[in-house]
Amino acid sequence: MAFRQKLQLLLILLVGISCGLLLWMSLRKANRLAFELIQEKVYSIAVSTSPRIDGDKVEALTSPEQEDTPLYNELRDALREVRDANKAGALPVRFVYIIRPLENGDWEYVVDAEEKGENHSPFGSLVEFDHDHEKPDLKWSRADEQYAKDSFGVWLSAFSPILNSAGEPVAVVGVDIAASRIQTLLRKLLYGDLIAMSIALLLASALAAWLSRKVTRPLTELTEFAREIGKGNFATRMKVQGSDEFGELASAVNQMAEGLEERESLKGALVHYVRSQAADSKVSGSSGGEEPSPRQITALVAELCGFSQLSSQLGSERVFALLNEYFSTMIDVVLRHGGSLEKSNDESVIAIFGAQSENPHQERNSIESALAMQNALAKLLDDWHIQTNAPVFLEVGIHTGTAMIQHIGLQDQLDFDSVRRVVETAGTIAKVGRKHQNRLTISDTTAENLHHTFPLNSVDDHSLDYGLFSVSMPKAKSR
């Protein structure tokens, strides 16, 4: 999935989750508020109704045969008056009735304000309770803490005791408000919120599409810029638009391209070959300068093994192009690690560290350069997609020795013969390392100044006057 699509999807999900969370919180709060309003109303009606009922008259109703008697009708009319007075409004009262407990723990209807019909509860019929906690307390007024469900529907009920003339509770007044109406209102609220959420998501989708295009356009341009740079077109530039972070990025990559273009154009002059012209004018006492002085240098010889077999497969032009890319990459690696290049007539790279000035870290720089060269070769092989029967790898030897320096004016020149001896020793060390299947082998003069910077393993070989050590480094895979 493209980054633009990921960003667009992420923005839509963010808006959707935010809207969903707000919807859930608002509905939860609305449900709670509605419940508290119903609870408060039904409780106040029950509490205000119970004192209006004569408890002695309720006690006088003892058998179902007394239904429709004047005494029953008097109590029923009082309840109907309360019901009808609270029948209007957003939270209408549906049922008002009088119930009392039986000896077996059940409760029976005594008087019901409802007219005769299927919703009327006759005198003596039992009250339906799903759970014991739904039953009222004969001594205390209370409202339900949650909705109750029976055969008539879903209700929120409140109860208040009816006292006789002696102040003793004999029954309770029950008041029911149907929850269906408030649930219908909440459902409409939910539908409205869902419609608003859908509109918000549509707007968010449009905004996310516009914003993702705006954000990813510079990334697309940067990708095309990187491809051009990868092709060697260092003259390409990004268009700078605005002064925000993307504008700063465009300016930065343009500066990078300018630096690469300048570096590429001057690379021939910046290769920093060791002053091999000293071979034509070797340092001598008659040079007119100061007396020669010794300087410690470190030579790195990296032989490219297994590459010659490709000539018959790829042709000379293809091999020449690959070698150009290989040498360009290796030169960059050496220069980045503070080395300078010595001329070579074959496929090996010869680098000198410490040639231009005294460098106390030349040994470490040379090994870091060797490791970087090996990694760079592995990447080149992956990019080239070349199939070979034998592995292509670098065999590296490193040796630290003494070269003579002639100070001529403001310039130092290395004595060619002394440099050549150090380089030849490094080349011999590379060959010995190859015999022992080590990709990086160094002499003891190089190892003694590393101070345990790299893990070294002693090489069991006595063919040279130097002790040898191998440095672990990744080996090229067979292709």
C-alpha positions as CSV (number, residue, x, y, z in Angstrom):
1,M,0.0,0.0,0.0
2,A,1.3,3.4,-1.0
3,F,2.2,5.9,1.7
4,R,-0.5,8.3,0.4
5,Q,-3.2,5.6,0.8
6,K,-1.8,4.7,4.3
7,L,-2.0,8.4,5.3
8,Q,-5.5,8.8,3.9
9,L,-6.7,5.7,5.6
10,L,-5.1,6.8,8.9
11,L,-6.8,10.2,8.8
12,I,-10.2,8.6,8.1
13,L,-9.7,6.1,10.9
14,L,-8.7,8.9,13.2
15,V,-11.8,10.9,12.4
16,G,-14.0,7.7,12.6
17,I,-12.6,6.7,16.0
18,S,-13.0,10.2,17.3
19,C,-16.6,10.5,16.1
20,G,-17.4,7.0,17.4
21,L,-15.9,7.8,20.8
22,L,-17.8,11.1,21.0
23,L,-21.0,9.3,19.9
24,W,-20.6,6.7,22.5
25,M,-19.9,9.2,25.2
26,S,-22.9,11.4,24.2
27,L,-25.3,8.5,24.0
28,R,-24.0,7.2,27.4
29,K,-24.5,10.5,29.0
30,A,-27.9,11.0,27.3
31,N,-29.1,7.6,28.6
32,R,-27.9,8.3,32.1
33,L,-29.6,11.8,32.1
34,A,-32.8,10.3,30.7
35,F,-32.8,7.6,33.4
36,E,-32.3,10.2,36.2
37,L,-35.1,12.4,34.9
38,I,-37.5,9.4,34.8
39,Q,-36.4,8.2,38.1
40,E,-36.8,11.7,39.7
41,K,-40.3,12.1,38.2
42,V,-41.7,8.7,39.1
43,Y,-40.3,9.0,42.6
44,S,-41.8,12.4,43.3
45,I,-45.2,11.2,42.0
46,A,-45.2,8.1,44.2
47,V,-44.1,10.1,47.3
48,S,-46.7,12.8,46.7
49,T,-49.5,10.3,46.1
50,S,-49.2,8.0,49.1
51,P,-50.3,10.5,51.7
52,R,-53.5,11.1,49.7
53,I,-54.5,7.4,50.2
54,D,-56.4,6.4,53.3
55,G,-54.6,3.4,54.7
56,D,-57.6,2.4,56.8
57,K,-59.7,2.1,53.7
58,V,-57.1,0.0,52.0
59,E,-57.0,-2.3,55.0
60,A,-60.8,-2.6,54.6
61,L,-60.4,-4.2,51.2
62,T,-59.9,-7.8,52.1
63,S,-61.3,-10.0,49.3
64,P,-61.5,-9.7,45.4
65,E,-65.3,-9.6,45.7
66,Q,-65.0,-6.1,47.0
67,E,-63.8,-4.9,43.5
68,D,-66.3,-2.3,42.1
69,T,-67.7,-1.6,45.5
70,P,-67.9,2.1,46.5
71,L,-64.9,1.8,48.7
72,Y,-62.8,0.3,45.9
73,N,-64.1,2.9,43.4
74,E,-63.2,5.7,45.8
75,L,-59.6,4.6,46.0
76,R,-59.4,3.8,42.3
77,D,-60.7,7.3,41.4
78,A,-58.0,8.9,43.6
79,L,-55.4,6.9,41.7
80,R,-56.9,7.8,38.3
81,E,-56.8,11.5,39.2
82,V,-53.0,11.2,39.8
83,R,-52.5,9.2,36.6
84,D,-54.5,11.6,34.4
85,A,-52.8,14.6,35.9
86,N,-49.4,13.2,34.9
87,K,-50.4,11.6,31.6
88,A,-49.2,14.5,29.4
89,G,-45.6,15.6,28.7
90,A,-42.5,13.9,27.5
91,L,-42.5,11.3,30.4
92,P,-46.2,10.3,30.9
93,V,-47.2,8.1,33.8
94,R,-48.7,4.9,32.5
95,F,-49.9,2.9,35.6
96,V,-50.7,3.9,39.1
97,Y,-51.8,1.1,41.6
98,I,-51.9,-0.1,45.2
99,I,-50.1,-3.4,46.1
100,R,-49.4,-5.1,49.4
101,P,-47.4,-8.1,50.5
102,L,-48.8,-11.6,51.3
103,E,-47.6,-13.9,54.0
104,N,-45.8,-16.2,51.5
105,G,-43.6,-13.3,50.3
106,D,-45.7,-12.6,47.1
107,W,-47.4,-9.3,46.4
108,E,-51.0,-8.8,45.3
109,Y,-52.7,-6.0,43.5
110,V,-55.3,-4.2,45.6
111,V,-56.5,-1.3,43.5
112,D,-55.5,-0.5,39.9
113,A,-56.3,2.8,38.2
114,E,-56.4,1.3,34.8
115,E,-59.8,0.8,33.1
116,K,-61.1,-2.7,32.5
117,G,-59.3,-4.5,29.8
118,E,-56.1,-6.5,29.1
119,N,-54.0,-3.9,31.0
120,H,-56.1,-4.0,34.1
121,S,-54.8,-5.9,37.1
122,P,-57.7,-7.3,39.1
123,F,-57.9,-7.2,42.9
124,G,-56.0,-10.2,44.3
125,S,-53.9,-10.9,41.2
126,L,-50.2,-11.4,41.8
127,V,-47.6,-8.8,40.9
128,E,-44.8,-10.0,38.5
129,F,-41.3,-9.5,39.8
130,D,-38.3,-11.1,37.9
131,H,-36.0,-10.6,40.9
132,D,-36.4,-10.1,44.6
133,H,-34.6,-6.7,44.5
134,E,-37.5,-5.4,42.3
135,K,-39.9,-5.9,45.2
136,P,-40.8,-2.7,47.1
137,D,-40.1,-2.1,50.8
138,L,-43.3,-1.7,52.8
139,K,-41.6,0.9,55.1
140,W,-39.6,3.0,52.7
141,S,-40.1,5.0,49.6
142,R,-37.8,4.2,46.7
143,A,-37.4,4.3,42.9
144,D,-35.9,1.5,40.9
145,E,-32.2,1.7,40.1
146,Q,-32.7,0.1,36.7
147,Y,-35.4,-0.7,34.3
148,A,-37.8,-3.6,35.1
149,K,-39.5,-5.8,32.5
150,D,-42.8,-7.6,32.8
151,S,-45.5,-8.8,30.5
152,F,-46.7,-5.2,30.0
153,G,-43.3,-3.9,28.8
154,V,-40.2,-2.2,30.1
155,W,-40.8,0.2,33.0
156,L,-39.2,2.4,35.6
157,S,-41.2,2.2,38.8
158,A,-41.3,3.9,42.2
159,F,-43.1,2.9,45.4
160,S,-44.1,4.8,48.5
161,P,-45.8,3.3,51.7
162,I,-49.4,3.9,52.6
163,L,-50.0,4.4,56.3
164,N,-53.1,3.7,58.4
165,S,-54.4,5.9,61.1
166,A,-52.0,4.3,63.6
167,G,-49.0,5.2,61.3
168,E,-48.4,1.7,60.3
169,P,-47.6,0.8,56.7
170,V,-50.3,-1.4,55.2
171,A,-49.6,-1.2,51.4
172,V,-47.6,0.8,48.9
173,V,-48.5,3.1,45.9
174,G,-46.8,2.0,42.8
175,V,-46.2,4.4,39.8
176,D,-44.9,3.1,36.4
177,I,-43.5,5.2,33.6
178,A,-42.9,3.3,30.3
179,A,-39.3,3.3,29.1
180,S,-40.3,2.7,25.5
181,R,-40.9,6.3,24.8
182,I,-37.6,7.6,26.1
183,Q,-35.9,4.7,24.3
184,T,-37.5,5.7,21.1
185,L,-36.3,9.3,21.6
186,L,-32.8,8.0,22.3
187,R,-32.9,5.8,19.2
188,K,-33.8,8.9,17.1
189,L,-30.9,10.7,18.7
190,L,-28.7,7.7,17.8
191,Y,-29.9,7.8,14.1
192,G,-29.2,11.6,14.0
193,D,-25.8,11.1,15.4
194,L,-25.0,8.3,12.9
195,I,-26.1,10.6,10.1
196,A,-23.9,13.4,11.4
197,M,-21.0,10.9,11.8
198,S,-21.4,9.7,8.2
199,I,-21.3,13.2,6.9
200,A,-18.2,13.9,9.1
201,L,-16.6,10.8,7.6
202,L,-17.4,11.9,4.1
203,L,-15.9,15.3,4.7
204,A,-12.9,13.7,6.5
205,S,-12.4,11.4,3.5
206,A,-12.3,14.4,1.1
207,L,-10.0,16.4,3.4
208,A,-7.8,13.3,3.9
209,A,-7.5,12.8,0.1
210,W,-6.5,16.5,-0.4
211,L,-4.1,16.5,2.6
212,S,-2.5,13.2,1.7
213,R,-1.8,14.5,-1.9
214,K,-0.4,17.7,-0.5
215,V,1.8,15.9,2.0
216,T,3.0,13.2,-0.4
217,R,3.6,15.3,-3.5
218,P,7.0,16.5,-2.2
219,L,7.9,12.9,-1.3
220,T,7.0,11.8,-4.9
221,E,9.2,14.6,-6.2
222,L,12.0,13.6,-3.9
223,T,11.7,10.0,-5.1
224,E,12.1,11.1,-8.7
225,F,15.0,13.3,-7.7
226,A,16.7,10.4,-6.0
227,R,16.2,8.2,-9.1
228,E,17.8,10.9,-11.2
229,I,20.7,11.2,-8.8
230,G,21.1,7.4,-8.8
231,K,21.4,7.5,-12.6
232,G,24.2,10.0,-12.3
233,N,22.2,13.0,-13.3
234,F,23.7,15.4,-10.7
235,A,22.4,18.4,-12.5
236,T,18.8,17.7,-11.6
237,R,17.1,20.0,-9.0
238,M,13.9,20.0,-7.0
239,K,11.5,22.9,-7.2
240,V,11.5,24.8,-3.9
241,Q,7.9,25.8,-2.9
242,G,7.2,27.6,0.3
243,S,9.3,28.0,3.4
244,D,7.9,25.1,5.4
245,E,9.7,21.9,6.2
246,F,9.2,20.6,2.7
247,G,10.7,23.8,1.3
248,E,13.7,23.3,3.6
249,L,14.0,19.7,2.5
250,A,14.0,20.7,-1.2
251,S,16.7,23.3,-0.5
252,A,18.8,20.7,1.4
253,V,18.6,18.1,-1.3
254,N,19.4,20.7,-4.0
255,Q,22.5,21.6,-2.0
256,M,23.4,18.0,-1.8
257,A,23.0,17.6,-5.6
258,E,25.2,20.7,-6.1
259,G,27.9,19.1,-3.9
260,L,27.6,15.8,-5.7
261,E,27.9,17.5,-9.1
262,E,30.9,19.4,-7.9
263,R,32.5,16.3,-6.4
264,E,31.9,14.3,-9.5
265,S,33.4,17.0,-11.8
266,L,36.4,17.3,-9.6
267,K,36.8,13.6,-8.6
268,G,39.7,13.1,-11.0
269,A,41.6,15.9,-9.2
270,L,40.5,14.8,-5.7
271,V,41.5,11.2,-5.9
272,H,44.5,12.2,-3.8
273,Y,47.0,9.8,-5.3
274,V,50.0,9.4,-3.1
275,R,52.6,11.6,-4.7
276,S,53.8,8.8,-6.9
277,Q,55.6,11.3,-9.1
278,A,58.3,10.9,-6.6
279,A,59.1,7.8,-8.6
280,D,60.5,10.1,-11.3
281,S,62.3,12.3,-8.8
282,K,63.2,10.2,-5.9
283,V,64.1,12.0,-2.7
284,S,67.8,12.6,-2.5
285,G,70.1,14.6,-0.4
286,S,70.5,17.1,-3.4
287,S,66.8,17.9,-3.5
288,G,67.5,21.3,-1.9
289,G,65.0,20.7,0.9
290,E,65.3,19.5,4.4
291,E,66.7,16.1,5.4
292,P,64.2,13.2,5.0
293,S,62.3,12.1,8.1
294,P,60.5,8.9,8.8
295,R,56.7,8.7,9.1
296,Q,54.4,5.9,10.0
297,I,51.9,5.0,7.3
298,T,49.3,2.2,6.8
299,A,48.8,0.5,3.4
300,L,45.6,-1.3,2.4
301,V,45.6,-3.6,-0.6
302,A,42.2,-4.9,-1.6
303,E,42.2,-7.5,-4.4
304,L,39.0,-8.1,-6.3
305,C,38.8,-11.9,-6.6
306,G,36.5,-13.9,-9.0
307,F,35.7,-10.9,-11.2
308,S,37.8,-11.9,-14.3
309,Q,35.5,-14.9,-15.0
310,L,32.7,-12.5,-16.0
311,S,34.5,-11.2,-19.1
312,S,33.4,-14.2,-21.1
313,Q,29.8,-14.0,-19.9
314,L,29.2,-10.3,-20.1
315,G,31.5,-8.9,-22.7
316,S,34.2,-6.4,-22.3
317,E,32.0,-3.3,-22.5
318,R,29.7,-4.5,-19.7
319,V,32.7,-5.6,-17.5
320,F,34.4,-2.2,-18.1
321,A,31.2,-0.4,-17.0
322,L,30.9,-2.5,-13.9
323,L,34.6,-2.0,-13.0
324,N,34.2,1.8,-13.4
325,E,31.3,1.7,-11.0
326,Y,33.3,-0.6,-8.7
327,F,36.4,1.6,-8.6
328,S,34.3,4.8,-8.2
329,T,32.5,3.3,-5.2
330,M,35.8,2.0,-3.6
331,I,37.5,5.4,-4.1
332,D,34.5,7.1,-2.3
333,V,34.8,4.7,0.6
334,V,38.6,5.3,1.0
335,L,38.2,9.1,0.8
336,R,35.4,9.0,3.4
337,H,37.8,7.2,5.8
338,G,40.6,9.7,5.3
339,G,42.7,7.6,3.0
340,S,44.5,8.4,-0.3
341,L,44.8,6.3,-3.4
342,E,48.0,4.8,-4.9
343,K,48.0,3.8,-8.6
344,S,47.3,0.2,-9.5
345,N,47.6,-1.7,-12.8
346,D,45.2,-4.5,-12.0
347,E,41.8,-4.9,-10.3
348,S,43.1,-4.1,-6.8
349,V,42.6,-1.0,-4.8
350,I,45.7,0.4,-3.0
351,A,45.1,3.0,-0.3
352,I,47.5,4.8,2.0
353,F,46.5,6.1,5.4
354,G,48.6,8.8,7.2
355,A,50.3,9.9,3.9
356,Q,49.3,13.5,4.0
357,S,49.9,14.1,7.7
358,E,50.5,12.3,11.0
359,N,47.4,10.3,11.8
360,P,47.2,8.5,15.2
361,H,44.0,6.7,14.0
362,Q,45.3,5.5,10.7
363,E,45.1,1.8,11.7
364,R,41.5,2.0,12.8
365,N,40.6,4.1,9.7
366,S,42.1,1.5,7.4
367,I,40.2,-1.4,9.0
368,E,36.9,0.6,9.0
369,S,37.5,1.4,5.3
370,A,38.1,-2.3,4.5
371,L,34.8,-3.3,6.2
372,A,33.0,-0.5,4.4
373,M,34.5,-1.6,1.0
374,Q,33.4,-5.2,1.6
375,N,29.8,-4.1,2.4
376,A,29.8,-1.8,-0.6
377,L,30.9,-4.7,-2.9
378,A,28.1,-6.9,-1.5
379,K,25.6,-4.1,-2.3
380,L,27.0,-3.7,-5.8
381,L,26.7,-7.4,-6.5
382,D,23.1,-7.3,-5.4
383,D,22.4,-4.3,-7.6
384,W,24.1,-5.9,-10.7
385,H,22.1,-9.2,-10.5
386,I,25.0,-11.2,-11.9
387,Q,25.0,-15.0,-11.7
388,T,28.5,-16.5,-11.2
389,N,29.7,-20.0,-10.6
390,A,32.3,-18.8,-8.0
391,P,32.0,-16.1,-5.4
392,V,33.2,-12.5,-6.1
393,F,34.9,-11.1,-3.0
394,L,37.5,-8.7,-1.7
395,E,40.8,-10.1,-0.2
396,V,42.2,-7.3,2.0
397,G,45.7,-7.1,3.5
398,I,46.8,-4.2,5.8
399,H,50.3,-3.4,7.0
400,T,51.7,-0.5,9.0
401,G,55.3,0.5,8.2
402,T,57.7,3.4,8.0
403,A,58.1,5.6,4.9
404,M,60.5,8.5,4.4
405,I,59.2,12.0,4.0
406,Q,61.0,14.7,2.1
407,H,59.9,18.2,3.2
408,I,60.0,20.5,0.2
409,G,58.7,24.0,1.0
410,L,55.1,23.7,2.2
411,Q,54.7,20.2,0.6
412,D,55.6,16.7,1.9
413,Q,56.6,14.1,-0.6
414,L,56.7,10.3,0.2
415,D,59.7,8.4,-0.9
416,F,58.5,6.0,-3.6
417,D,60.6,3.0,-2.7
418,S,59.7,3.1,1.1
419,V,56.0,3.4,0.2
420,R,56.3,0.5,-2.3
421,R,57.8,-1.7,0.4
422,V,54.9,-1.1,2.8
423,V,52.4,-1.7,-0.1
424,E,54.1,-4.9,-1.2
425,T,54.0,-6.2,2.3
426,A,50.3,-5.5,2.6
427,G,49.7,-7.3,-0.8
428,T,51.7,-10.3,0.5
429,I,49.6,-10.3,3.7
430,A,46.4,-10.3,1.5
431,K,47.6,-13.4,-0.4
432,V,48.5,-15.2,2.9
433,G,45.1,-14.3,4.2
434,R,43.4,-15.8,1.1
435,K,45.3,-19.0,1.7
436,H,43.8,-19.2,5.2
437,Q,40.3,-18.1,3.8
438,N,40.5,-14.8,5.7
439,R,38.9,-11.8,4.0
440,L,40.8,-9.3,6.1
441,T,44.3,-9.9,7.4
442,I,46.5,-7.4,9.2
443,S,50.1,-7.4,10.4
444,D,51.1,-7.1,14.1
445,T,52.4,-3.6,13.5
446,T,48.9,-2.6,12.6
447,A,47.3,-4.5,15.4
448,E,49.5,-3.1,18.2
449,N,47.9,0.4,17.9
450,L,44.2,-0.8,17.7
451,H,43.9,-1.1,21.5
452,H,41.3,-3.9,21.3
453,T,39.1,-1.8,19.0
454,F,38.3,-4.8,16.8
455,P,38.2,-8.5,17.7
456,L,41.4,-10.1,16.3
457,N,42.2,-13.7,15.8
458,S,45.8,-14.9,15.5
459,V,46.7,-16.5,12.1
460,D,48.9,-19.6,12.4
461,D,51.4,-18.6,9.6
462,H,55.2,-18.0,9.8
463,S,55.9,-17.3,6.2
464,L,56.4,-13.6,6.9
465,D,58.6,-11.7,9.4
466,Y,55.4,-10.3,10.9
467,G,52.7,-11.8,13.1
468,L,49.3,-11.9,11.4
469,F,45.8,-11.4,12.6
470,S,42.4,-11.9,11.0
471,V,39.5,-9.5,11.5
472,S,36.0,-11.0,11.1
473,M,34.0,-9.5,8.3
474,P,31.1,-10.7,6.2
475,K,31.9,-13.1,3.4
476,A,30.4,-12.7,-0.1
477,K,27.7,-15.2,-0.9
478,S,28.0,-17.5,-3.9
479,R,25.9,-16.1,-6.7
